[in-house]
Amino acid sequence: MKIPACRLADLPRGEAHRLDIDPPVSVFHTEDGELFAIDDTCTHQDASLADGWLEGREVECPLHASKFDLRTGAVDAPPAKRPVRTHEVVVEEGTVYVRLSADAPNLPPCVAARLAGGAA
């Protein structure tokens, strides 16, 4: 499924745009002009990666400083141990789209329970 995220002109380099879907996804525009999309929730605890710090091709979680590679979703720094899910980014006629991965997300237990309708 391809979801419109934002206009490319509205996403400055070095910034992120969060899509409020379940689970949330964020598009990151690096200083080098590359675009990446990953699940927005840190796999360690419920924190928005779009609120973190973007440096090169990785994002640092604002809560406990876990770092994730935007290309692969791999964890580059603990305390997170599981990768975030990555998604394909497509730009068509100035609009940024995200093609969602069919893989299951790696969500922290509190978020997974909430999405499943259980207690957090």
Phi and psi restraints in degrees (range 20) as a CNS / XPLOR table:
assign (resid 1 and name C) (resid 2 and name N)
       (resid 2 and name CA) (resid 2 and name C) 1.0 -105.5 20.0 2
assign (resid 2 and name N) (resid 2 and name CA)
       (resid 2 and name C) (resid 3 and name N) 1.0 123.3 20.0 2
assign (resid 2 and name C) (resid 3 and name N)
       (resid 3 and name CA) (resid 3 and name C) 1.0 -116.0 20.0 2
assign (resid 3 and name N) (resid 3 and name CA)
       (resid 3 and name C) (resid 4 and name N) 1.0 129.7 20.0 2
assign (resid 3 and name C) (resid 4 and name N)
       (resid 4 and name CA) (resid 4 and name C) 1.0 -68.7 20.0 2
assign (resid 4 and name N) (resid 4 and name CA)
       (resid 4 and name C) (resid 5 and name N) 1.0 133.1 20.0 2
assign (resid 4 and name C) (resid 5 and name N)
       (resid 5 and name CA) (resid 5 and name C) 1.0 -101.8 20.0 2
assign (resid 5 and name N) (resid 5 and name CA)
       (resid 5 and name C) (resid 6 and name N) 1.0 -54.1 20.0 2
assign (resid 5 and name C) (resid 6 and name N)
       (resid 6 and name CA) (resid 6 and name C) 1.0 -173.4 20.0 2
assign (resid 6 and name N) (resid 6 and name CA)
       (resid 6 and name C) (resid 7 and name N) 1.0 173.0 20.0 2
assign (resid 6 and name C) (resid 7 and name N)
       (resid 7 and name CA) (resid 7 and name C) 1.0 -79.3 20.0 2
assign (resid 7 and name N) (resid 7 and name CA)
       (resid 7 and name C) (resid 8 and name N) 1.0 139.5 20.0 2
assign (resid 7 and name C) (resid 8 and name N)
       (resid 8 and name CA) (resid 8 and name C) 1.0 -58.5 20.0 2
assign (resid 8 and name N) (resid 8 and name CA)
       (resid 8 and name C) (resid 9 and name N) 1.0 -38.1 20.0 2
assign (resid 8 and name C) (resid 9 and name N)
       (resid 9 and name CA) (resid 9 and name C) 1.0 -63.1 20.0 2
assign (resid 9 and name N) (resid 9 and name CA)
       (resid 9 and name C) (resid 10 and name N) 1.0 -21.8 20.0 2
assign (resid 9 and name C) (resid 10 and name N)
       (resid 10 and name CA) (resid 10 and name C) 1.0 -92.9 20.0 2
assign (resid 10 and name N) (resid 10 and name CA)
       (resid 10 and name C) (resid 11 and name N) 1.0 2.1 20.0 2
assign (resid 10 and name C) (resid 11 and name N)
       (resid 11 and name CA) (resid 11 and name C) 1.0 -119.9 20.0 2
assign (resid 11 and name N) (resid 11 and name CA)
       (resid 11 and name C) (resid 12 and name N) 1.0 89.9 20.0 2
assign (resid 11 and name C) (resid 12 and name N)
       (resid 12 and name CA) (resid 12 and name C) 1.0 -62.9 20.0 2
assign (resid 12 and name N) (resid 12 and name CA)
       (resid 12 and name C) (resid 13 and name N) 1.0 154.6 20.0 2
assign (resid 12 and name C) (resid 13 and name N)
       (resid 13 and name CA) (resid 13 and name C) 1.0 -60.3 20.0 2
assign (resid 13 and name N) (resid 13 and name CA)
       (resid 13 and name C) (resid 14 and name N) 1.0 140.6 20.0 2
assign (resid 13 and name C) (resid 14 and name N)
       (resid 14 and name CA) (resid 14 and name C) 1.0 85.6 20.0 2
assign (resid 14 and name N) (resid 14 and name CA)
       (resid 14 and name C) (resid 15 and name N) 1.0 6.3 20.0 2
assign (resid 14 and name C) (resid 15 and name N)
       (resid 15 and name CA) (resid 15 and name C) 1.0 -120.2 20.0 2
assign (resid 15 and name N) (resid 15 and name CA)
       (resid 15 and name C) (resid 16 and name N) 1.0 169.7 20.0 2
assign (resid 15 and name C) (resid 16 and name N)
       (resid 16 and name CA) (resid 16 and name C) 1.0 -129.9 20.0 2
assign (resid 16 and name N) (resid 16 and name CA)
       (resid 16 and name C) (resid 17 and name N) 1.0 153.9 20.0 2
assign (resid 16 and name C) (resid 17 and name N)
       (resid 17 and name CA) (resid 17 and name C) 1.0 -127.2 20.0 2
assign (resid 17 and name N) (resid 17 and name CA)
       (resid 17 and name C) (resid 18 and name N) 1.0 124.4 20.0 2
assign (resid 17 and name C) (resid 18 and name N)
       (resid 18 and name CA) (resid 18 and name C) 1.0 -95.2 20.0 2
assign (resid 18 and name N) (resid 18 and name CA)
       (resid 18 and name C) (resid 19 and name N) 1.0 131.9 20.0 2
assign (resid 18 and name C) (resid 19 and name N)
       (resid 19 and name CA) (resid 19 and name C) 1.0 -97.5 20.0 2
assign (resid 19 and name N) (resid 19 and name CA)
       (resid 19 and name C) (resid 20 and name N) 1.0 121.5 20.0 2
assign (resid 19 and name C) (resid 20 and name N)
       (resid 20 and name CA) (resid 20 and name C) 1.0 -85.0 20.0 2
assign (resid 20 and name N) (resid 20 and name CA)
       (resid 20 and name C) (resid 21 and name N) 1.0 75.2 20.0 2
assign (resid 20 and name C) (resid 21 and name N)
       (resid 21 and name CA) (resid 21 and name C) 1.0 -120.5 20.0 2
assign (resid 21 and name N) (resid 21 and name CA)
       (resid 21 and name C) (resid 22 and name N) 1.0 174.0 20.0 2
assign (resid 21 and name C) (resid 22 and name N)
       (resid 22 and name CA) (resid 22 and name C) 1.0 -109.4 20.0 2
assign (resid 22 and name N) (resid 22 and name CA)
       (resid 22 and name C) (resid 23 and name N) 1.0 116.1 20.0 2
assign (resid 22 and name C) (resid 23 and name N)
       (resid 23 and name CA) (resid 23 and name C) 1.0 -75.2 20.0 2
assign (resid 23 and name N) (resid 23 and name CA)
       (resid 23 and name C) (resid 24 and name N) 1.0 157.2 20.0 2
assign (resid 23 and name C) (resid 24 and name N)
       (resid 24 and name CA) (resid 24 and name C) 1.0 -62.8 20.0 2
assign (resid 24 and name N) (resid 24 and name CA)
       (resid 24 and name C) (resid 25 and name N) 1.0 151.0 20.0 2
assign (resid 24 and name C) (resid 25 and name N)
       (resid 25 and name CA) (resid 25 and name C) 1.0 -128.3 20.0 2
assign (resid 25 and name N) (resid 25 and name CA)
       (resid 25 and name C) (resid 26 and name N) 1.0 144.9 20.0 2
assign (resid 25 and name C) (resid 26 and name N)
       (resid 26 and name CA) (resid 26 and name C) 1.0 -125.0 20.0 2
assign (resid 26 and name N) (resid 26 and name CA)
       (resid 26 and name C) (resid 27 and name N) 1.0 143.2 20.0 2
assign (resid 26 and name C) (resid 27 and name N)
       (resid 27 and name CA) (resid 27 and name C) 1.0 -104.1 20.0 2
assign (resid 27 and name N) (resid 27 and name CA)
       (resid 27 and name C) (resid 28 and name N) 1.0 129.6 20.0 2
assign (resid 27 and name C) (resid 28 and name N)
       (resid 28 and name CA) (resid 28 and name C) 1.0 -111.9 20.0 2
assign (resid 28 and name N) (resid 28 and name CA)
       (resid 28 and name C) (resid 29 and name N) 1.0 133.9 20.0 2
assign (resid 28 and name C) (resid 29 and name N)
       (resid 29 and name CA) (resid 29 and name C) 1.0 -112.0 20.0 2
assign (resid 29 and name N) (resid 29 and name CA)
       (resid 29 and name C) (resid 30 and name N) 1.0 107.3 20.0 2
assign (resid 29 and name C) (resid 30 and name N)
       (resid 30 and name CA) (resid 30 and name C) 1.0 -72.5 20.0 2
assign (resid 30 and name N) (resid 30 and name CA)
       (resid 30 and name C) (resid 31 and name N) 1.0 165.8 20.0 2
assign (resid 30 and name C) (resid 31 and name N)
       (resid 31 and name CA) (resid 31 and name C) 1.0 -61.6 20.0 2
assign (resid 31 and name N) (resid 31 and name CA)
       (resid 31 and name C) (resid 32 and name N) 1.0 -26.5 20.0 2
assign (resid 31 and name C) (resid 32 and name N)
       (resid 32 and name CA) (resid 32 and name C) 1.0 -83.2 20.0 2
assign (resid 32 and name N) (resid 32 and name CA)
       (resid 32 and name C) (resid 33 and name N) 1.0 -1.4 20.0 2
assign (resid 32 and name C) (resid 33 and name N)
       (resid 33 and name CA) (resid 33 and name C) 1.0 91.7 20.0 2
assign (resid 33 and name N) (resid 33 and name CA)
       (resid 33 and name C) (resid 34 and name N) 1.0 4.5 20.0 2
assign (resid 33 and name C) (resid 34 and name N)
       (resid 34 and name CA) (resid 34 and name C) 1.0 -81.2 20.0 2
assign (resid 34 and name N) (resid 34 and name CA)
       (resid 34 and name C) (resid 35 and name N) 1.0 152.4 20.0 2
assign (resid 34 and name C) (resid 35 and name N)
       (resid 35 and name CA) (resid 35 and name C) 1.0 -119.0 20.0 2
assign (resid 35 and name N) (resid 35 and name CA)
       (resid 35 and name C) (resid 36 and name N) 1.0 134.0 20.0 2
assign (resid 35 and name C) (resid 36 and name N)
       (resid 36 and name CA) (resid 36 and name C) 1.0 -137.0 20.0 2
assign (resid 36 and name N) (resid 36 and name CA)
       (resid 36 and name C) (resid 37 and name N) 1.0 149.7 20.0 2
assign (resid 36 and name C) (resid 37 and name N)
       (resid 37 and name CA) (resid 37 and name C) 1.0 -129.2 20.0 2
assign (resid 37 and name N) (resid 37 and name CA)
       (resid 37 and name C) (resid 38 and name N) 1.0 132.6 20.0 2
assign (resid 37 and name C) (resid 38 and name N)
       (resid 38 and name CA) (resid 38 and name C) 1.0 -138.7 20.0 2
assign (resid 38 and name N) (resid 38 and name CA)
       (resid 38 and name C) (resid 39 and name N) 1.0 163.7 20.0 2
assign (resid 38 and name C) (resid 39 and name N)
       (resid 39 and name CA) (resid 39 and name C) 1.0 -60.2 20.0 2
assign (resid 39 and name N) (resid 39 and name CA)
       (resid 39 and name C) (resid 40 and name N) 1.0 138.7 20.0 2
assign (resid 39 and name C) (resid 40 and name N)
       (resid 40 and name CA) (resid 40 and name C) 1.0 -79.5 20.0 2
assign (resid 40 and name N) (resid 40 and name CA)
       (resid 40 and name C) (resid 41 and name N) 1.0 -17.1 20.0 2
assign (resid 40 and name C) (resid 41 and name N)
       (resid 41 and name CA) (resid 41 and name C) 1.0 -93.4 20.0 2
assign (resid 41 and name N) (resid 41 and name CA)
       (resid 41 and name C) (resid 42 and name N) 1.0 127.4 20.0 2
assign (resid 41 and name C) (resid 42 and name N)
       (resid 42 and name CA) (resid 42 and name C) 1.0 -59.1 20.0 2
assign (resid 42 and name N) (resid 42 and name CA)
       (resid 42 and name C) (resid 43 and name N) 1.0 142.0 20.0 2
assign (resid 42 and name C) (resid 43 and name N)
       (resid 43 and name CA) (resid 43 and name C) 1.0 -78.6 20.0 2
assign (resid 43 and name N) (resid 43 and name CA)
       (resid 43 and name C) (resid 44 and name N) 1.0 -8.9 20.0 2
assign (resid 43 and name C) (resid 44 and name N)
       (resid 44 and name CA) (resid 44 and name C) 1.0 -86.9 20.0 2
assign (resid 44 and name N) (resid 44 and name CA)
       (resid 44 and name C) (resid 45 and name N) 1.0 -47.0 20.0 2
assign (resid 44 and name C) (resid 45 and name N)
       (resid 45 and name CA) (resid 45 and name C) 1.0 -155.1 20.0 2
assign (resid 45 and name N) (resid 45 and name CA)
       (resid 45 and name C) (resid 46 and name N) 1.0 164.0 20.0 2
assign (resid 45 and name C) (resid 46 and name N)
       (resid 46 and name CA) (resid 46 and name C) 1.0 -70.5 20.0 2
assign (resid 46 and name N) (resid 46 and name CA)
       (resid 46 and name C) (resid 47 and name N) 1.0 93.7 20.0 2
assign (resid 46 and name C) (resid 47 and name N)
       (resid 47 and name CA) (resid 47 and name C) 1.0 -144.1 20.0 2
assign (resid 47 and name N) (resid 47 and name CA)
       (resid 47 and name C) (resid 48 and name N) 1.0 141.8 20.0 2
assign (resid 47 and name C) (resid 48 and name N)
       (resid 48 and name CA) (resid 48 and name C) 1.0 -80.2 20.0 2
assign (resid 48 and name N) (resid 48 and name CA)
       (resid 48 and name C) (resid 49 and name N) 1.0 121.1 20.0 2
assign (resid 48 and name C) (resid 49 and name N)
       (resid 49 and name CA) (resid 49 and name C) 1.0 -70.2 20.0 2
assign (resid 49 and name N) (resid 49 and name CA)
       (resid 49 and name C) (resid 50 and name N) 1.0 -24.5 20.0 2
assign (resid 49 and name C) (resid 50 and name N)
       (resid 50 and name CA) (resid 50 and name C) 1.0 -63.6 20.0 2
assign (resid 50 and name N) (resid 50 and name CA)
       (resid 50 and name C) (resid 51 and name N) 1.0 -22.7 20.0 2
assign (resid 50 and name C) (resid 51 and name N)
       (resid 51 and name CA) (resid 51 and name C) 1.0 -86.7 20.0 2
assign (resid 51 and name N) (resid 51 and name CA)
       (resid 51 and name C) (resid 52 and name N) 1.0 -1.6 20.0 2
assign (resid 51 and name C) (resid 52 and name N)
       (resid 52 and name CA) (resid 52 and name C) 1.0 -84.7 20.0 2
assign (resid 52 and name N) (resid 52 and name CA)
       (resid 52 and name C) (resid 53 and name N) 1.0 -163.8 20.0 2
assign (resid 52 and name C) (resid 53 and name N)
       (resid 53 and name CA) (resid 53 and name C) 1.0 -110.5 20.0 2
assign (resid 53 and name N) (resid 53 and name CA)
       (resid 53 and name C) (resid 54 and name N) 1.0 126.3 20.0 2
assign (resid 53 and name C) (resid 54 and name N)
       (resid 54 and name CA) (resid 54 and name C) 1.0 -96.1 20.0 2
assign (resid 54 and name N) (resid 54 and name CA)
       (resid 54 and name C) (resid 55 and name N) 1.0 123.6 20.0 2
assign (resid 54 and name C) (resid 55 and name N)
       (resid 55 and name CA) (resid 55 and name C) 1.0 -139.4 20.0 2
assign (resid 55 and name N) (resid 55 and name CA)
       (resid 55 and name C) (resid 56 and name N) 1.0 115.1 20.0 2
assign (resid 55 and name C) (resid 56 and name N)
       (resid 56 and name CA) (resid 56 and name C) 1.0 62.9 20.0 2
assign (resid 56 and name N) (resid 56 and name CA)
       (resid 56 and name C) (resid 57 and name N) 1.0 -123.1 20.0 2
assign (resid 56 and name C) (resid 57 and name N)
       (resid 57 and name CA) (resid 57 and name C) 1.0 -109.5 20.0 2
assign (resid 57 and name N) (resid 57 and name CA)
       (resid 57 and name C) (resid 58 and name N) 1.0 30.7 20.0 2
assign (resid 57 and name C) (resid 58 and name N)
       (resid 58 and name CA) (resid 58 and name C) 1.0 -140.2 20.0 2
assign (resid 58 and name N) (resid 58 and name CA)
       (resid 58 and name C) (resid 59 and name N) 1.0 156.4 20.0 2
assign (resid 58 and name C) (resid 59 and name N)
       (resid 59 and name CA) (resid 59 and name C) 1.0 -122.4 20.0 2
assign (resid 59 and name N) (resid 59 and name CA)
       (resid 59 and name C) (resid 60 and name N) 1.0 140.1 20.0 2
assign (resid 59 and name C) (resid 60 and name N)
       (resid 60 and name CA) (resid 60 and name C) 1.0 -104.7 20.0 2
assign (resid 60 and name N) (resid 60 and name CA)
       (resid 60 and name C) (resid 61 and name N) 1.0 128.1 20.0 2
assign (resid 60 and name C) (resid 61 and name N)
       (resid 61 and name CA) (resid 61 and name C) 1.0 -63.9 20.0 2
assign (resid 61 and name N) (resid 61 and name CA)
       (resid 61 and name C) (resid 62 and name N) 1.0 135.1 20.0 2
assign (resid 61 and name C) (resid 62 and name N)
       (resid 62 and name CA) (resid 62 and name C) 1.0 -73.1 20.0 2
assign (resid 62 and name N) (resid 62 and name CA)
       (resid 62 and name C) (resid 63 and name N) 1.0 -12.8 20.0 2
assign (resid 62 and name C) (resid 63 and name N)
       (resid 63 and name CA) (resid 63 and name C) 1.0 -87.9 20.0 2
assign (resid 63 and name N) (resid 63 and name CA)
       (resid 63 and name C) (resid 64 and name N) 1.0 -56.1 20.0 2
assign (resid 63 and name C) (resid 64 and name N)
       (resid 64 and name CA) (resid 64 and name C) 1.0 -129.6 20.0 2
assign (resid 64 and name N) (resid 64 and name CA)
       (resid 64 and name C) (resid 65 and name N) 1.0 15.2 20.0 2
assign (resid 64 and name C) (resid 65 and name N)
       (resid 65 and name CA) (resid 65 and name C) 1.0 70.5 20.0 2
assign (resid 65 and name N) (resid 65 and name CA)
       (resid 65 and name C) (resid 66 and name N) 1.0 19.6 20.0 2
assign (resid 65 and name C) (resid 66 and name N)
       (resid 66 and name CA) (resid 66 and name C) 1.0 -63.2 20.0 2
assign (resid 66 and name N) (resid 66 and name CA)
       (resid 66 and name C) (resid 67 and name N) 1.0 146.8 20.0 2
assign (resid 66 and name C) (resid 67 and name N)
       (resid 67 and name CA) (resid 67 and name C) 1.0 -120.4 20.0 2
assign (resid 67 and name N) (resid 67 and name CA)
       (resid 67 and name C) (resid 68 and name N) 1.0 142.2 20.0 2
assign (resid 67 and name C) (resid 68 and name N)
       (resid 68 and name CA) (resid 68 and name C) 1.0 -127.3 20.0 2
assign (resid 68 and name N) (resid 68 and name CA)
       (resid 68 and name C) (resid 69 and name N) 1.0 137.2 20.0 2
assign (resid 68 and name C) (resid 69 and name N)
       (resid 69 and name CA) (resid 69 and name C) 1.0 -76.1 20.0 2
assign (resid 69 and name N) (resid 69 and name CA)
       (resid 69 and name C) (resid 70 and name N) 1.0 121.7 20.0 2
assign (resid 69 and name C) (resid 70 and name N)
       (resid 70 and name CA) (resid 70 and name C) 1.0 -68.3 20.0 2
assign (resid 70 and name N) (resid 70 and name CA)
       (resid 70 and name C) (resid 71 and name N) 1.0 -24.7 20.0 2
assign (resid 70 and name C) (resid 71 and name N)
       (resid 71 and name CA) (resid 71 and name C) 1.0 -74.7 20.0 2
assign (resid 71 and name N) (resid 71 and name CA)
       (resid 71 and name C) (resid 72 and name N) 1.0 -40.4 20.0 2
assign (resid 71 and name C) (resid 72 and name N)
       (resid 72 and name CA) (resid 72 and name C) 1.0 -115.7 20.0 2
assign (resid 72 and name N) (resid 72 and name CA)
       (resid 72 and name C) (resid 73 and name N) 1.0 -18.4 20.0 2
assign (resid 72 and name C) (resid 73 and name N)
       (resid 73 and name CA) (resid 73 and name C) 1.0 84.0 20.0 2
assign (resid 73 and name N) (resid 73 and name CA)
       (resid 73 and name C) (resid 74 and name N) 1.0 -3.8 20.0 2
assign (resid 73 and name C) (resid 74 and name N)
       (resid 74 and name CA) (resid 74 and name C) 1.0 -64.0 20.0 2
assign (resid 74 and name N) (resid 74 and name CA)
       (resid 74 and name C) (resid 75 and name N) 1.0 149.2 20.0 2
assign (resid 74 and name C) (resid 75 and name N)
       (resid 75 and name CA) (resid 75 and name C) 1.0 -78.3 20.0 2
assign (resid 75 and name N) (resid 75 and name CA)
       (resid 75 and name C) (resid 76 and name N) 1.0 127.1 20.0 2
assign (resid 75 and name C) (resid 76 and name N)
       (resid 76 and name CA) (resid 76 and name C) 1.0 -104.7 20.0 2
assign (resid 76 and name N) (resid 76 and name CA)
       (resid 76 and name C) (resid 77 and name N) 1.0 -13.7 20.0 2
assign (resid 76 and name C) (resid 77 and name N)
       (resid 77 and name CA) (resid 77 and name C) 1.0 -155.5 20.0 2
assign (resid 77 and name N) (resid 77 and name CA)
       (resid 77 and name C) (resid 78 and name N) 1.0 135.3 20.0 2
assign (resid 77 and name C) (resid 78 and name N)
       (resid 78 and name CA) (resid 78 and name C) 1.0 -70.8 20.0 2
assign (resid 78 and name N) (resid 78 and name CA)
       (resid 78 and name C) (resid 79 and name N) 1.0 169.0 20.0 2
assign (resid 78 and name C) (resid 79 and name N)
       (resid 79 and name CA) (resid 79 and name C) 1.0 -88.3 20.0 2
assign (resid 79 and name N) (resid 79 and name CA)
       (resid 79 and name C) (resid 80 and name N) 1.0 -9.5 20.0 2
assign (resid 79 and name C) (resid 80 and name N)
       (resid 80 and name CA) (resid 80 and name C) 1.0 -61.3 20.0 2
assign (resid 80 and name N) (resid 80 and name CA)
       (resid 80 and name C) (resid 81 and name N) 1.0 146.2 20.0 2
assign (resid 80 and name C) (resid 81 and name N)
       (resid 81 and name CA) (resid 81 and name C) 1.0 -119.5 20.0 2
assign (resid 81 and name N) (resid 81 and name CA)
       (resid 81 and name C) (resid 82 and name N) 1.0 -23.4 20.0 2
assign (resid 81 and name C) (resid 82 and name N)
       (resid 82 and name CA) (resid 82 and name C) 1.0 -106.5 20.0 2
assign (resid 82 and name N) (resid 82 and name CA)
       (resid 82 and name C) (resid 83 and name N) 1.0 145.7 20.0 2
assign (resid 82 and name C) (resid 83 and name N)
       (resid 83 and name CA) (resid 83 and name C) 1.0 -71.7 20.0 2
assign (resid 83 and name N) (resid 83 and name CA)
       (resid 83 and name C) (resid 84 and name N) 1.0 162.1 20.0 2
assign (resid 83 and name C) (resid 84 and name N)
       (resid 84 and name CA) (resid 84 and name C) 1.0 -91.6 20.0 2
assign (resid 84 and name N) (resid 84 and name CA)
       (resid 84 and name C) (resid 85 and name N) 1.0 153.9 20.0 2
assign (resid 84 and name C) (resid 85 and name N)
       (resid 85 and name CA) (resid 85 and name C) 1.0 -75.9 20.0 2
assign (resid 85 and name N) (resid 85 and name CA)
       (resid 85 and name C) (resid 86 and name N) 1.0 137.9 20.0 2
assign (resid 85 and name C) (resid 86 and name N)
       (resid 86 and name CA) (resid 86 and name C) 1.0 -103.9 20.0 2
assign (resid 86 and name N) (resid 86 and name CA)
       (resid 86 and name C) (resid 87 and name N) 1.0 157.4 20.0 2
assign (resid 86 and name C) (resid 87 and name N)
       (resid 87 and name CA) (resid 87 and name C) 1.0 -134.1 20.0 2
assign (resid 87 and name N) (resid 87 and name CA)
       (resid 87 and name C) (resid 88 and name N) 1.0 156.3 20.0 2
assign (resid 87 and name C) (resid 88 and name N)
       (resid 88 and name CA) (resid 88 and name C) 1.0 -80.3 20.0 2
assign (resid 88 and name N) (resid 88 and name CA)
       (resid 88 and name C) (resid 89 and name N) 1.0 140.7 20.0 2
assign (resid 88 and name C) (resid 89 and name N)
       (resid 89 and name CA) (resid 89 and name C) 1.0 -112.9 20.0 2
assign (resid 89 and name N) (resid 89 and name CA)
       (resid 89 and name C) (resid 90 and name N) 1.0 133.3 20.0 2
assign (resid 89 and name C) (resid 90 and name N)
       (resid 90 and name CA) (resid 90 and name C) 1.0 -129.7 20.0 2
assign (resid 90 and name N) (resid 90 and name CA)
       (resid 90 and name C) (resid 91 and name N) 1.0 135.7 20.0 2
assign (resid 90 and name C) (resid 91 and name N)
       (resid 91 and name CA) (resid 91 and name C) 1.0 -113.1 20.0 2
assign (resid 91 and name N) (resid 91 and name CA)
       (resid 91 and name C) (resid 92 and name N) 1.0 122.0 20.0 2
assign (resid 91 and name C) (resid 92 and name N)
       (resid 92 and name CA) (resid 92 and name C) 1.0 -130.9 20.0 2
assign (resid 92 and name N) (resid 92 and name CA)
       (resid 92 and name C) (resid 93 and name N) 1.0 123.8 20.0 2
assign (resid 92 and name C) (resid 93 and name N)
       (resid 93 and name CA) (resid 93 and name C) 1.0 49.9 20.0 2
assign (resid 93 and name N) (resid 93 and name CA)
       (resid 93 and name C) (resid 94 and name N) 1.0 42.2 20.0 2
assign (resid 93 and name C) (resid 94 and name N)
       (resid 94 and name CA) (resid 94 and name C) 1.0 82.7 20.0 2
assign (resid 94 and name N) (resid 94 and name CA)
       (resid 94 and name C) (resid 95 and name N) 1.0 -0.2 20.0 2
assign (resid 94 and name C) (resid 95 and name N)
       (resid 95 and name CA) (resid 95 and name C) 1.0 -107.5 20.0 2
assign (resid 95 and name N) (resid 95 and name CA)
       (resid 95 and name C) (resid 96 and name N) 1.0 135.6 20.0 2
assign (resid 95 and name C) (resid 96 and name N)
       (resid 96 and name CA) (resid 96 and name C) 1.0 -90.2 20.0 2
assign (resid 96 and name N) (resid 96 and name CA)
       (resid 96 and name C) (resid 97 and name N) 1.0 126.8 20.0 2
assign (resid 96 and name C) (resid 97 and name N)
       (resid 97 and name CA) (resid 97 and name C) 1.0 -118.0 20.0 2
assign (resid 97 and name N) (resid 97 and name CA)
       (resid 97 and name C) (resid 98 and name N) 1.0 150.7 20.0 2
assign (resid 97 and name C) (resid 98 and name N)
       (resid 98 and name CA) (resid 98 and name C) 1.0 -116.3 20.0 2
assign (resid 98 and name N) (resid 98 and name CA)
       (resid 98 and name C) (resid 99 and name N) 1.0 127.4 20.0 2
assign (resid 98 and name C) (resid 99 and name N)
       (resid 99 and name CA) (resid 99 and name C) 1.0 -98.6 20.0 2
assign (resid 99 and name N) (resid 99 and name CA)
       (resid 99 and name C) (resid 100 and name N) 1.0 108.7 20.0 2
assign (resid 99 and name C) (resid 100 and name N)
       (resid 100 and name CA) (resid 100 and name C) 1.0 -67.5 20.0 2
assign (resid 100 and name N) (resid 100 and name CA)
       (resid 100 and name C) (resid 101 and name N) 1.0 140.0 20.0 2
assign (resid 100 and name C) (resid 101 and name N)
       (resid 101 and name CA) (resid 101 and name C) 1.0 -69.9 20.0 2
assign (resid 101 and name N) (resid 101 and name CA)
       (resid 101 and name C) (resid 102 and name N) 1.0 148.8 20.0 2
assign (resid 101 and name C) (resid 102 and name N)
       (resid 102 and name CA) (resid 102 and name C) 1.0 -86.3 20.0 2
assign (resid 102 and name N) (resid 102 and name CA)
       (resid 102 and name C) (resid 103 and name N) 1.0 -8.9 20.0 2
assign (resid 102 and name C) (resid 103 and name N)
       (resid 103 and name CA) (resid 103 and name C) 1.0 -68.0 20.0 2
assign (resid 103 and name N) (resid 103 and name CA)
       (resid 103 and name C) (resid 104 and name N) 1.0 154.5 20.0 2
assign (resid 103 and name C) (resid 104 and name N)
       (resid 104 and name CA) (resid 104 and name C) 1.0 -73.6 20.0 2
assign (resid 104 and name N) (resid 104 and name CA)
       (resid 104 and name C) (resid 105 and name N) 1.0 142.7 20.0 2
assign (resid 104 and name C) (resid 105 and name N)
       (resid 105 and name CA) (resid 105 and name C) 1.0 -73.8 20.0 2
assign (resid 105 and name N) (resid 105 and name CA)
       (resid 105 and name C) (resid 106 and name N) 1.0 155.0 20.0 2
assign (resid 105 and name C) (resid 106 and name N)
       (resid 106 and name CA) (resid 106 and name C) 1.0 -102.4 20.0 2
assign (resid 106 and name N) (resid 106 and name CA)
       (resid 106 and name C) (resid 107 and name N) 1.0 92.6 20.0 2
assign (resid 106 and name C) (resid 107 and name N)
       (resid 107 and name CA) (resid 107 and name C) 1.0 -105.5 20.0 2
assign (resid 107 and name N) (resid 107 and name CA)
       (resid 107 and name C) (resid 108 and name N) 1.0 148.8 20.0 2
assign (resid 107 and name C) (resid 108 and name N)
       (resid 108 and name CA) (resid 108 and name C) 1.0 -63.8 20.0 2
assign (resid 108 and name N) (resid 108 and name CA)
       (resid 108 and name C) (resid 109 and name N) 1.0 151.8 20.0 2
assign (resid 108 and name C) (resid 109 and name N)
       (resid 109 and name CA) (resid 109 and name C) 1.0 -51.9 20.0 2
assign (resid 109 and name N) (resid 109 and name CA)
       (resid 109 and name C) (resid 110 and name N) 1.0 -38.8 20.0 2
assign (resid 109 and name C) (resid 110 and name N)
       (resid 110 and name CA) (resid 110 and name C) 1.0 -64.4 20.0 2
assign (resid 110 and name N) (resid 110 and name CA)
       (resid 110 and name C) (resid 111 and name N) 1.0 -36.4 20.0 2
assign (resid 110 and name C) (resid 111 and name N)
       (resid 111 and name CA) (resid 111 and name C) 1.0 -76.7 20.0 2
assign (resid 111 and name N) (resid 111 and name CA)
       (resid 111 and name C) (resid 112 and name N) 1.0 -41.5 20.0 2
assign (resid 111 and name C) (resid 112 and name N)
       (resid 112 and name CA) (resid 112 and name C) 1.0 -60.1 20.0 2
assign (resid 112 and name N) (resid 112 and name CA)
       (resid 112 and name C) (resid 113 and name N) 1.0 -41.5 20.0 2
assign (resid 112 and name C) (resid 113 and name N)
       (resid 113 and name CA) (resid 113 and name C) 1.0 -64.6 20.0 2
assign (resid 113 and name N) (resid 113 and name CA)
       (resid 113 and name C) (resid 114 and name N) 1.0 -41.9 20.0 2
assign (resid 113 and name C) (resid 114 and name N)
       (resid 114 and name CA) (resid 114 and name C) 1.0 -63.4 20.0 2
assign (resid 114 and name N) (resid 114 and name CA)
       (resid 114 and name C) (resid 115 and name N) 1.0 -44.0 20.0 2
assign (resid 114 and name C) (resid 115 and name N)
       (resid 115 and name CA) (resid 115 and name C) 1.0 -68.0 20.0 2
assign (resid 115 and name N) (resid 115 and name CA)
       (resid 115 and name C) (resid 116 and name N) 1.0 -28.8 20.0 2
assign (resid 115 and name C) (resid 116 and name N)
       (resid 116 and name CA) (resid 116 and name C) 1.0 -83.1 20.0 2
assign (resid 116 and name N) (resid 116 and name CA)
       (resid 116 and name C) (resid 117 and name N) 1.0 -4.0 20.0 2
assign (resid 116 and name C) (resid 117 and name N)
       (resid 117 and name CA) (resid 117 and name C) 1.0 91.6 20.0 2
assign (resid 117 and name N) (resid 117 and name CA)
       (resid 117 and name C) (resid 118 and name N) 1.0 8.2 20.0 2
assign (resid 117 and name C) (resid 118 and name N)
       (resid 118 and name CA) (resid 118 and name C) 1.0 -93.2 20.0 2
assign (resid 118 and name N) (resid 118 and name CA)
       (resid 118 and name C) (resid 119 and name N) 1.0 -176.2 20.0 2
assign (resid 118 and name C) (resid 119 and name N)
       (resid 119 and name CA) (resid 119 and name C) 1.0 -78.0 20.0 2
assign (resid 119 and name N) (resid 119 and name CA)
       (resid 119 and name C) (resid 120 and name N) 1.0 148.5 20.0 2
